[in-house]
Amino acid sequence: MSDTITQTRLSMRLDAYLRTYTEKRDKKDSLSSERWNAVWTIAERARTNNTLTPELVDDVRTALNKL
């Protein structure tokens, strides 16, 4: 999963999820926010190391949808 095109596409999906999170975030649901922060941190680390996977990006999407 480390080819450049795949990593770029997954990274673009993460950027879109971050934009949505920024628009949507609600401090009232701290448990969902904690989940978001946890998966986002892992995803950012993977992006830095060019080791993003579709499953990891889906975890971010799932956390976003639970907000």
PEKA-V755014 format. One record per residue. N is the residue number from 0. RES is the residue in one small letter. NEAR is the number of other C-alpha atoms within 8 Angstrom. Layout:
N:RES:NEAR / N:RES:NEAR
This chain:
0:m:7 / 1:s:8 / 2:d:6 / 3:t:6 / 4:i:6 / 5:t:9 / 6:q:14 / 7:t:8 / 8:r:8 / 9:l:12 / 10:s:10 / 11:m:8 / 12:r:9 / 13:l:10 / 14:d:8 / 15:a:8 / 16:y:11 / 17:l:8 / 18:r:8 / 19:t:8 / 20:y:9 / 21:t:7 / 22:e:6 / 23:k:7 / 24:r:8 / 25:d:6 / 26:k:6 / 27:k:4 / 28:d:8 / 29:s:7 / 30:l:6 / 31:s:10 / 32:s:11 / 33:e:8 / 34:r:9 / 35:w:11 / 36:n:8 / 37:a:8 / 38:v:12 / 39:w:9 / 40:t:8 / 41:i:8 / 42:a:12 / 43:e:8 / 44:r:8 / 45:a:10 / 46:r:11 / 47:t:7 / 48:n:7 / 49:n:8 / 50:t:10 / 51:l:15 / 52:t:8 / 53:p:7 / 54:e:6 / 55:l:10 / 56:v:13 / 57:d:8 / 58:d:9 / 59:v:14 / 60:r:9 / 61:t:8 / 62:a:12 / 63:l:10 / 64:n:6 / 65:k:6 / 66:l:10
